[in-house]
Amino acid sequence: MFVDSHCHLDFDLFEKDREECIARAHKAGIQTMLTISTHITRFPEILKLTNSSDYLYCTIGVHPHQVRDEPKIDCDQISKFANNPKVIGIGETGLDYFYENSPRKEQKDSFLQHIAASRMTGLPLIVHSRDADEDMEKILEDEMKKKAFPCVLHCFSSSERLARCALSLGVYISISGIVTFKNATELRKIVKNIPLDRLLIETDSPFLAPVPYRGKRNEPSYIIYTAKKVAELKDISINELEKVTTNNFFCLFSKARKPGQP
């Protein structure tokens, strides 16, 4: 059983065949999927979606792209939303200086509120970081010194330095279909050095479909192509990678129930 540790099944690109996508994932052996919150205003829809499947979970948070336009929420409000058996993580949150759809200060302020909510609830933080390595490293180091919190850098495509920093702080690193792209040489080098006990895989669907589907809409069933590439880079069997990444997911997201558990 593989786990898709990060997808966006509430997005409009799944509107016409959402149930079919989930069914294809189950058929491919992906039972557990974590659909990620990006808008507080869409959280009721996400929560309703998770109730359609025993092993579909969600998070609560505001993506850095949406910080400017979404209602401002603090750690108490985030924590209140998280008080639901289907909510197993906080985020996604973080910093994105590539698009800068929201002012940097507002992104940082929101990020800190999500970190506080992660500490308050004990739920893992899902972090987005793009073209913000220096600030991301500083915030993670400073905040972990105050009080540690469980965390994953999702869809990792940043520098080796940030990867080393994150791993030194006990942070997990999640790999997406980017690792299959022809120009992802540096990322593949980094993947080789990620300890197996800190490794997750994801689709980030509907985005970043792996080769051979690059350029098309991504979906959870495609995670197998990312898994094959990561297993190749780690020089382990696909079955071992499946076992490791699934165990890591349930270790980090301990609120989730493994399939078959009461």
C-alpha positions in Angstrom: 0.0 0.0 0.0 1.3 3.4 -1.0 0.1 6.7 0.6 -0.3 9.9 -1.3 0.8 12.3 1.4 -0.2 15.5 -0.4 -2.9 16.1 -3.0 -5.7 18.6 -3.7 -8.7 16.6 -4.5 -11.1 19.5 -3.8 -9.7 21.5 -6.7 -11.9 22.2 -9.7 -9.8 20.0 -12.1 -11.2 17.0 -10.3 -14.8 18.2 -10.5 -15.9 15.9 -13.4 -14.3 12.7 -12.2 -13.4 13.0 -8.5 -14.9 9.7 -7.5 -13.4 7.9 -10.4 -9.9 9.3 -9.5 -10.3 8.1 -5.9 -11.4 4.7 -7.2 -8.4 4.5 -9.6 -6.1 5.3 -6.7 -7.6 2.5 -4.6 -7.3 0.1 -7.5 -3.6 1.0 -7.9 -3.0 0.3 -4.2 -3.2 3.8 -2.9 -5.7 3.5 -0.1 -4.8 6.5 2.1 -4.7 10.0 0.7 -4.2 13.4 2.4 -6.0 16.2 0.7 -4.5 19.5 1.6 -6.2 22.8 2.6 -5.2 25.9 0.8 -8.2 28.2 1.5 -9.9 28.5 4.9 -13.1 29.5 3.0 -13.1 26.1 1.2 -12.5 24.0 4.3 -16.1 22.9 4.7 -16.0 21.4 1.2 -12.7 19.6 1.9 -14.1 18.2 5.2 -17.2 17.0 3.4 -15.0 15.3 0.8 -13.0 13.4 3.4 -16.2 12.0 4.9 -16.8 10.1 1.6 -14.0 7.7 2.4 -12.6 6.1 5.5 -9.0 6.6 4.5 -9.2 10.1 3.0 -8.0 12.7 5.4 -7.4 16.5 5.2 -5.5 19.4 6.8 -6.4 22.9 7.8 -4.5 25.9 6.7 -3.9 28.8 4.2 -1.4 28.5 1.4 1.1 31.4 1.2 -0.4 32.3 -2.2 -3.8 32.9 -0.6 -2.7 34.7 2.6 -3.5 38.2 1.2 -7.0 37.3 0.0 -8.3 34.8 2.6 -9.7 35.8 6.0 -6.9 36.2 8.6 -6.9 33.4 11.1 -4.7 32.9 14.2 -3.4 29.8 15.9 -6.5 29.4 18.1 -8.8 29.5 15.2 -6.7 27.0 13.2 -6.5 24.7 16.2 -10.3 24.8 16.6 -10.8 23.8 13.0 -8.3 20.9 13.6 -10.5 19.4 16.3 -12.0 16.8 14.0 -11.0 13.2 13.5 -10.5 13.8 9.7 -8.1 16.7 10.2 -4.6 15.2 10.7 -2.2 18.1 9.8 -1.8 21.9 9.8 -1.2 23.7 6.5 -0.2 24.0 3.9 1.7 27.1 4.9 5.1 28.5 4.3 6.8 31.0 2.0 6.7 31.5 -1.8 8.9 34.2 -3.2 8.7 32.9 -6.8 5.2 34.2 -7.4 4.8 36.4 -4.4 1.0 36.4 -4.7 1.0 37.6 -1.1 3.3 40.2 0.6 6.3 38.5 2.3 5.5 39.9 5.7 2.0 38.5 5.5 3.3 35.1 4.5 5.7 35.1 7.4 3.0 36.2 9.9 0.7 33.4 8.6 3.5 30.9 8.7 4.2 31.7 12.4 0.5 31.3 13.3 0.4 27.9 11.6 3.6 26.8 13.5 1.9 27.9 16.8 -1.2 25.8 15.8 1.0 22.8 15.1 2.5 23.1 18.6 -0.9 23.7 20.2 -2.5 20.6 18.5 0.6 18.3 18.2 -0.4 17.9 14.5 2.4 17.9 11.9 3.0 21.1 9.8 3.0 20.9 6.0 5.4 23.4 4.7 5.6 24.9 1.2 8.9 26.6 0.3 9.8 28.1 -3.1 12.7 30.5 -3.7 12.7 31.4 0.0 15.5 29.2 1.3 17.2 31.8 3.5 14.1 32.9 5.3 12.8 29.4 5.5 16.0 28.1 7.1 16.0 30.9 9.6 12.4 30.5 10.6 12.6 26.8 11.0 15.8 27.0 13.1 14.5 29.8 15.3 11.1 28.2 15.9 12.5 24.8 16.5 14.8 26.3 19.2 11.7 27.8 20.9 9.8 24.5 20.9 10.0 21.7 18.4 7.0 20.7 16.3 6.5 17.8 13.8 7.0 19.0 10.2 7.4 18.0 6.5 8.8 20.1 3.7 6.4 19.0 0.9 7.2 18.8 -2.8 10.8 19.5 -2.1 12.7 21.3 -5.0 14.9 23.6 -3.0 18.6 23.6 -2.3 20.8 20.9 -0.7 21.5 23.3 2.1 17.9 23.7 3.0 17.5 19.9 2.9 20.4 19.5 5.3 19.0 22.1 7.6 15.6 20.5 7.6 17.0 17.0 8.3 19.2 18.3 11.1 16.0 19.6 12.7 14.1 16.3 12.4 11.9 17.5 9.5 10.6 15.0 6.9 11.1 15.7 3.2 8.4 14.7 0.7 9.2 14.1 -3.0 6.8 14.7 -5.9 6.8 13.9 -9.6 9.4 16.6 -10.1 12.0 13.9 -9.4 11.1 12.2 -12.7 11.7 15.4 -14.8 14.7 15.5 -17.1 16.1 18.7 -15.7 15.8 17.6 -12.0 19.4 16.5 -11.7 20.1 18.4 -8.4 16.9 17.1 -6.8 17.9 13.5 -7.7 21.2 14.1 -6.0 19.5 15.4 -2.9 17.1 12.4 -2.8 20.0 10.0 -2.7 21.1 11.5 0.6 17.7 11.7 2.4 17.7 9.1 5.1 15.0 6.5 4.5 13.3 7.3 7.9 12.7 10.9 6.8 11.3 10.3 3.4 7.8 10.7 2.1 6.3 10.7 -1.5 3.3 12.6 -2.9 1.6 13.7 -6.1 0.7 17.3 -5.3 -2.1 16.5 -7.8 -3.6 18.0 -9.9 -0.1 19.5 -10.4 3.3 18.2 -11.4 2.3 14.9 -13.1 5.4 12.6 -13.3 6.8 11.3 -16.5 5.2 9.7 -18.6 2.2 12.0 -17.8 4.1 15.3 -17.5 2.0 18.2 -18.8 -1.3 16.5 -18.0 -3.5 16.6 -15.0 -1.9 14.7 -12.1 -3.9 12.3 -9.8 -3.1 10.1 -6.8 -2.8 6.8 -8.9 0.3 8.3 -10.6 2.3 8.2 -7.4 3.7 4.9 -8.5 5.9 6.6 -11.1 7.5 8.9 -8.5 7.9 5.8 -6.2 9.7 3.9 -9.0 12.2 6.7 -9.6 12.8 7.3 -5.9 13.4 3.6 -5.3 15.9 3.5 -8.2 17.7 6.5 -6.7 17.8 4.9 -3.2 18.9 1.6 -4.7 16.1 -0.3 -3.0 13.1 -2.4 -4.2 9.8 -0.7 -4.9 8.3 -2.9 -2.1 10.8 -1.6 0.4 10.1 2.0 -0.6 6.4 1.3 -0.2 6.9 -0.1 3.3 9.3 2.7 4.4 7.3 5.7 3.1 4.0 4.3 4.3 5.4 3.7 7.8 6.9 7.2 7.8 3.5 8.7 6.9 1.7 7.0 9.8 4.5 7.9 12.1 4.3 11.6 11.2 0.5 11.7 10.8 -0.2 9.6 13.8 -3.8 10.7 14.0 -4.6 8.8 10.8 -5.8 5.2 11.0 -4.0 2.6 9.0 -6.3 0.6 6.7 -7.6 -2.4 8.7 -7.3 -0.6 12.0 -10.5 -0.3 14.1 
